[in-house]
Amino acid sequence: MKIKILEEKENPLFNRKEIKLEIEADVTPSHVEVEKLISEKFSTAPENIKINFIKGKFGIKKFLVITKIYKSKQDKDNTEIKTKKQREAEKKEAEDERKKLAEEKKKAEEEKVVAEETAKAEAEKSAEEKPEVPKEETKPEESKEEIKEEIKEEPKSEENKEEEKTE
């Protein structure tokens, strides 16, 4: 395929180049083929290119291509009107991505539950293997009153006894 540039016009308002090309080929080139050729020729990404039409005449192997090359994909999305087919494709892609995220989240939750169950099973198994140690009985704490009574009832020291005798 041979490419001949008929007209190239810079449009700074929309951040794009408007190009008219003549392509010589045996068969009408597809949009994908033309995008690839233009992206190689002008060294841009194929998503920044909008092909308006590819027109050919009967019996002539030359095709007129009108295209626009944008500086960024965002400029293209803001300027160009999307067809119904493109909008539906974008919706479907967004929906598929949401489904994938939901599935990943579900798998992560299931793995977490499985991990918790295995940890519980291991804990129960280790608890069964270890013999239980009997717990020692603890004495209930004595109240303050009982302690006071014990202090009063304590035998008096020897000095106190001698003092009482002398009196």
Helices and strands as residue ranges (DSSP letters): E 2-11, E 16-24, H 31-42, G 46-48, E 49-56, E 62-70, H 73-79, H 84-129, H 144-153, H 158-166
